[in-house]
Amino acid sequence: MPPHRQSVAQNPSDSTRPSVVVNMAMTADGKIATSNRAVTSFGSPRDLRNLYRLRSTADAILCGARTVEQSHATLGNGGDEFRRRRLRAGLAEFPLRVVVSGSGSISPDAELWSHRFSPIVLFVTERARPRHQQLAKRADHVWYCGIREIDFAQALKRLTADFGVRRLMVEGGGEVNDALFRAGLVDELHLTVCPFLFGGRDAPSISDGQGFNRLADAAPFRLRSCRQLGDELFLVYDAVRTPLPAPAPVR
Ligand SMILES: NC(=O)c1ccc[n+]([C@@H]2O[C@H](COP(=O)([O-])OP(=O)(O)OC[C@H]3O[C@@H](n4cnc5c(N)ncnc54)[C@H](OP(=O)(O)O)[C@@H]3O)[C@@H](O)[C@H]2O)c1
């Protein structure tokens, strides 16, 4: 096995934070919604089952504010079959729900707030102080996790310390994913490649935000499995903790 393949972190050696699994559906051109954000869901029923199956392995689910608003996500357990799976695996009936909204701008009308099946933890920064009262009415816990940006390393440790979260599933969007990739906190990446092309430079992708500017800094992954089911590809990657060797340039 090449040396760069030896430090795959399926389970982080650091047990003080959860292992982090990102699951996303994307088009063949890597988009996760159309540029006008009107289409946010485009996977097959099989992809949806895959999402619920993954949820049933996680103590908690984390999403960004825009995802919660635009996809009307409630972050539930996916129904009876998956609830039973959770119980068999020794997990709570419903996952803990974690929402990221640095400025606290998340809409008070988001559908999530009207489903009270499990606690909702809101990660905010000091920028959200002026909105505290309104946020505390909706979220069960409002955690201040940074001055301007969320300090995810600390925030995830607190999820483990306070709620015993060992496995966290992240369901986007692109901005939240990017922050987690840049912080080196993603252990597994599950991607469903769906048979569409959305195009559009403003359409979100699986990792937006700041990104990386040098290949040497890019988050490296190793492909663990690739299954074709119907017209979709189900890819699973593991994080590699040491950089991969640079590819030879095309001449
Ligand atoms: N195809 C799929 O699998 C999939 C999955 C998920 C989402 N989506 C789609 O993707 C779109 C949303 O993606 P998005 O990238 O626009 O938004 P997003 O990541 O869901 O949410 C962005 C918001 O989260 C907060 N945030 C993110 N990173 C932060 C950080 N490091 N520090 C502080 N706050 C942070 C900010 O909230 P504040 O503005 O409140 O500060 C930011 O505006 C939606 O259209 C959704 O439907 C598709």
The ligand as an SDF file (V2000), in Angstrom:
LIG
                    3D

 48 52  0  0  0  0  0  0  0  0999 V2000
  -28.0090   18.2840   -2.8940 N   0  0  0  0  0  0  0  0  0  0  0  0
  -27.7570   18.1680   -1.6150 C   0  0  0  0  0  0  0  0  0  0  0  0
  -27.3780   17.0970   -1.1110 O   0  0  0  0  0  0  0  0  0  0  0  0
  -27.8690   19.3710   -0.7370 C   0  0  0  0  0  0  0  0  0  0  0  0
  -27.5930   19.2440    0.6100 C   0  0  0  0  0  0  0  0  0  0  0  0
  -27.6460   20.3760    1.4000 C   0  0  0  0  0  0  0  0  0  0  0  0
  -27.9920   21.6060    0.8650 C   0  0  0  0  0  0  0  0  0  0  0  0
  -28.3070   21.6880   -0.4290 N   0  0  0  0  0  0  0  0  0  0  0  0
  -28.6610   23.0090   -0.9820 C   0  0  0  0  0  0  0  0  0  0  0  0
  -27.5650   23.9040   -0.8090 O   0  0  0  0  0  0  0  0  0  0  0  0
  -28.0740   25.2260   -0.6090 C   0  0  0  0  0  0  0  0  0  0  0  0
  -27.5220   25.8160    0.6850 C   0  0  0  0  0  0  0  0  0  0  0  0
  -26.1080   25.8220    0.6750 O   0  0  0  0  0  0  0  0  0  0  0  0
  -25.3090   27.1410    1.1160 P   0  0  0  0  0  0  0  0  0  0  0  0
  -23.8730   26.8480    0.9790 O   0  0  0  0  0  0  0  0  0  0  0  0
  -25.8960   28.2980    0.3980 O   0  0  0  0  0  0  0  0  0  0  0  0
  -25.7150   27.3590    2.6270 O   0  0  0  0  0  0  0  0  0  0  0  0
  -25.5150   26.5180    3.9890 P   0  0  0  0  0  0  0  0  0  0  0  0
  -24.1230   25.9940    4.0910 O   0  0  0  0  0  0  0  0  0  0  0  0
  -26.6430   25.5830    4.1780 O   0  0  0  0  0  0  0  0  0  0  0  0
  -25.7280   27.6890    5.0620 O   0  0  0  0  0  0  0  0  0  0  0  0
  -24.9200   28.8260    5.0090 C   0  0  0  0  0  0  0  0  0  0  0  0
  -25.0930   29.6070    6.2960 C   0  0  0  0  0  0  0  0  0  0  0  0
  -24.6020   28.8450    7.4130 O   0  0  0  0  0  0  0  0  0  0  0  0
  -23.8740   29.6900    8.2880 C   0  0  0  0  0  0  0  0  0  0  0  0
  -22.4500   29.3180    8.2220 N   0  0  0  0  0  0  0  0  0  0  0  0
  -21.8750   28.4370    7.3660 C   0  0  0  0  0  0  0  0  0  0  0  0
  -20.5660   28.3090    7.6430 N   0  0  0  0  0  0  0  0  0  0  0  0
  -20.3050   29.1290    8.6820 C   0  0  0  0  0  0  0  0  0  0  0  0
  -19.1280   29.4430    9.4370 C   0  0  0  0  0  0  0  0  0  0  0  0
  -17.9420   28.8780    9.1590 N   0  0  0  0  0  0  0  0  0  0  0  0
  -19.2330   30.3400   10.4460 N   0  0  0  0  0  0  0  0  0  0  0  0
  -20.4090   30.9230   10.7150 C   0  0  0  0  0  0  0  0  0  0  0  0
  -21.5810   30.6640   10.0690 N   0  0  0  0  0  0  0  0  0  0  0  0
  -21.5040   29.7700    9.0620 C   0  0  0  0  0  0  0  0  0  0  0  0
  -24.1100   31.1130    7.7920 C   0  0  0  0  0  0  0  0  0  0  0  0
  -25.3270   31.5120    8.4250 O   0  0  0  0  0  0  0  0  0  0  0  0
  -25.6990   33.0600    8.7080 P   0  0  0  0  0  0  0  0  0  0  0  0
  -25.9510   33.6730    7.3520 O   0  0  0  0  0  0  0  0  0  0  0  0
  -26.9000   33.0030    9.5610 O   0  0  0  0  0  0  0  0  0  0  0  0
  -24.4980   33.6640    9.3640 O   0  0  0  0  0  0  0  0  0  0  0  0
  -24.2760   30.8890    6.3010 C   0  0  0  0  0  0  0  0  0  0  0  0
  -24.9570   31.9320    5.6370 O   0  0  0  0  0  0  0  0  0  0  0  0
  -29.5780   25.1170   -0.5460 C   0  0  0  0  0  0  0  0  0  0  0  0
  -30.1150   25.4530   -1.8010 O   0  0  0  0  0  0  0  0  0  0  0  0
  -29.7850   23.6480   -0.2340 C   0  0  0  0  0  0  0  0  0  0  0  0
  -31.0360   23.1740   -0.6290 O   0  0  0  0  0  0  0  0  0  0  0  0
  -28.2570   20.6110   -1.2650 C   0  0  0  0  0  0  0  0  0  0  0  0
  1  2  1  0
  2  3  2  0
  2  4  1  0
  4  5  1  0
  4 48  2  0
  5  6  2  0
  6  7  1  0
  7  8  2  0
  8  9  1  0
  8 48  1  0
  9 10  1  0
  9 46  1  0
 10 11  1  0
 11 12  1  0
 11 44  1  0
 12 13  1  0
 13 14  1  0
 14 15  2  0
 14 16  1  0
 14 17  1  0
 17 18  1  0
 18 19  2  0
 18 20  1  0
 18 21  1  0
 21 22  1  0
 22 23  1  0
 23 24  1  0
 23 42  1  0
 24 25  1  0
 25 26  1  0
 25 36  1  0
 26 27  1  0
 26 35  1  0
 27 28  2  0
 28 29  1  0
 29 30  1  0
 29 35  2  0
 30 31  1  0
 30 32  2  0
 32 33  1  0
 33 34  2  0
 34 35  1  0
 36 37  1  0
 36 42  1  0
 37 38  1  0
 38 39  2  0
 38 40  1  0
 38 41  1  0
 42 43  1  0
 44 45  1  0
 44 46  1  0
 46 47  1  0
M  CHG  2   8   1  16  -1
M  END
$$$$
